Amino acid sequence: MAYLSSLSGPSDLRALPESALGPLALEIRERLIEVVGTTGGHLGPNLGVVELTIALHRVFESPRDVIIWDTGHQSYVHKMLTGRSAQLTTLRQGGGLSGYPAQVESEHDFVENSHASTSLSYLDGVAKGFALTGAADRCAVAVVGDGSLTGGMCWEALNNIAGAPDRPCVIVLNDNGRSYAPTVGAVGAHLAALRSGDAAPIFEQIGLAYLGPIDGHDVAAMEAAFRKARDLSAAVVVHCVTTKGLGYAPAENDELEKMHAISPPAPPSVTWTDAFGAEMVSIGAARPEVVALSAAMVGPTGLLPFAAAYPDRVFDLGIAEQHTVTSAAGMAIAGLHPVVCVYSTFLNRAFDQLLMDVALHRLPVTFVLDRAGITGSDGPSHHGMWDLTLLGTVPGVRVAAPRDGTQLCALLHEAVDWADGPTVLRFPKASVGAAIPAVDRIGDVDVLRADASRDVLIVATGPLTGAALAAASTLGTSDGLGVTVVDPRWILPVSDDLVELASGYDTVVTVEDNGVHGGFGSAVAQALRSAGARAGVHVLGLPQRFQPHDARAALLAANGLDADGIVARVRSAVGAVAAPA
Ligand SMILES: Cc1ncc(C[n+]2csc(CCOP(=O)(O)OP(=O)(O)O)c2C)c(N)n1
């Protein structure tokens, strides 16, 4: 790693002779493969941008020039070239380097959102800002993938950027032909036609300058193109053609996803995603009207078995959550029952579409929110800690949080049976765990543990019921408290059965891994107040702060959402003195 370890920042890179760049690229790839193989992360995308990132940092002078990475999952090489190579081993670990650009890490990181397709809007704003403040010596540059270019925000931004083509900015299009999967639709087809020289660039037709297609693994060619783009002093697209996973055979040979995102080595287990994916196949067999939709995440949301069984009934709409949700509404109007599979955090994108285009029309669309709650190593933007707050404001939506695999299947069936408006299921990125049987059911509410003495009622949601039961057991044996634990299954709107049950308690504790503001517990508290119940409701959830990247278990514990944390909160709620160990 002689070259790599000699670089403390981009100026060192600019000082290297051209002959050093090939060996440097090899060193970077070697380190990526070694480190990301252990930490997990976005291996394929970063292997594909090694030369592109070298060329960018040799031509543009960050941080004077502002380089914006769309999504940011492909910024590991940028991190290595901006002084963070030694820390790469801490990638995505608690306290270590983020898997996305992060302002706290470096003055070279401007944008850290990790939600796709925003870069051209940032670019438009930065370019306007430079123009208005007279910063003519500074360049605004965005790197956007062909997958991210399927997102509507990119086209809203291009409408403005190409509408003022004399305002300088550089769009580096990193075209590897893929999102996770091959890029869908007309954007993918047009870029393929440009690669083979069979089309006139749409970018030119709408007013942008266009350079390319350029071999995105030829540093000298890209440096020349970037210089030309910079010197044009106009809005310009540089079309670089790269190979995702280049230089690592297992990634290049991975036909499904080119090792887009890999997990650290771990013992095999059945995840919530797997369990959902398997049940969708049987639902598909029984119900021909059920179709599945995904915004460029067919594999990651567990839909591959459904896609294999019913290829005509699965739709990848591109990185286009807003469009996906309203398109699902259209399918429901046409008599289908769409199941929209999306990560919880990306549902934020399509809130208005869910509210107005689905719920207002009482359309039968089921939303399956993977990665709900604490997600782990992807960090602040990926934790699914907002969905219950948003969903709680949507009239007529029913939300379920299965506690185990059996409930996941049961609730999914109940969801696709529901014809009067949207339904939502939420589950985390985790192993599905052992079944948690009910001892009783009151209406829709499962009773998981019933104590005759009514000191405390714990209302747990989803997989946190396991921790709630462990806490109840400790509180029973160590503190002599009578603790009943229930799982409402359908958690929003708060059911009358739950309100009636909770009315018999002075102390009600709710447990959820959503933000505490406006989530499940807050809805329970409001429902009990409206019913004139005497109970004090103690809401256990995530504080309304962006959560860092770390393992799910570590973050749940840090936020008091493990068994010990629940015990401590219940003790303080009932004013009990902890029994000696
Ligand atoms: C709004 C949103 N939806 C979905 C994702 C998940 N996601 C992360 S990267 C990615 C594919 C990006 O493809 P592309 O921009 O071509 O970059 P590449 O990985 O191919 O370099 C997707 C769908 C996301 N980050 N943001």
PDBQT file of the ligand as one rigid body, heavy atoms in Angstrom, charges set to zero:
ROOT
HETATM    1  C1  LIG A 601     -34.816   6.987  -2.193  1.00  0.00    +0.000 C 
HETATM    2  C2  LIG A 601     -33.986   5.736  -2.206  1.00  0.00    +0.000 A 
HETATM    3  N1  LIG A 601     -34.543   4.578  -2.597  1.00  0.00    +0.000 NA
HETATM    4  C3  LIG A 601     -33.793   3.447  -2.597  1.00  0.00    +0.000 A 
HETATM    5  C4  LIG A 601     -32.491   3.466  -2.206  1.00  0.00    +0.000 A 
HETATM    6  C5  LIG A 601     -31.676   2.181  -2.138  1.00  0.00    +0.000 C 
HETATM    7  N2  LIG A 601     -30.542   2.190  -3.032  1.00  0.00    +0.000 N 
HETATM    8  C6  LIG A 601     -29.300   2.466  -2.605  1.00  0.00    +0.000 A 
HETATM    9  S1  LIG A 601     -28.176   2.453  -3.812  1.00  0.00    +0.000 SA
HETATM   10  C7  LIG A 601     -29.328   2.033  -4.957  1.00  0.00    +0.000 A 
HETATM   11  C8  LIG A 601     -28.920   1.813  -6.376  1.00  0.00    +0.000 C 
HETATM   12  C9  LIG A 601     -28.222   3.000  -6.911  1.00  0.00    +0.000 C 
HETATM   13  O1  LIG A 601     -27.852   2.769  -8.243  1.00  0.00    +0.000 OA
HETATM   14  P1  LIG A 601     -26.888   3.800  -8.957  1.00  0.00    +0.000 P 
HETATM   15  O2  LIG A 601     -27.281   5.181  -8.637  1.00  0.00    +0.000 OA
HETATM   16  O3  LIG A 601     -26.816   3.434 -10.376  1.00  0.00    +0.000 OA
HETATM   17  O4  LIG A 601     -25.499   3.551  -8.253  1.00  0.00    +0.000 OA
HETATM   18  P2  LIG A 601     -24.534   2.274  -8.348  1.00  0.00    +0.000 P 
HETATM   19  O5  LIG A 601     -24.692   1.543  -7.056  1.00  0.00    +0.000 OA
HETATM   20  O6  LIG A 601     -24.943   1.433  -9.512  1.00  0.00    +0.000 OA
HETATM   21  O7  LIG A 601     -23.191   2.824  -8.500  1.00  0.00    +0.000 OA
HETATM   22  C10 LIG A 601     -30.586   1.927  -4.375  1.00  0.00    +0.000 A 
HETATM   23  C11 LIG A 601     -31.821   1.552  -5.070  1.00  0.00    +0.000 C 
HETATM   24  C12 LIG A 601     -31.965   4.702  -1.795  1.00  0.00    +0.000 A 
HETATM   25  N3  LIG A 601     -30.711   4.828  -1.356  1.00  0.00    +0.000 N 
HETATM   26  N4  LIG A 601     -32.720   5.814  -1.819  1.00  0.00    +0.000 NA
ENDROOT
TORSDOF 0
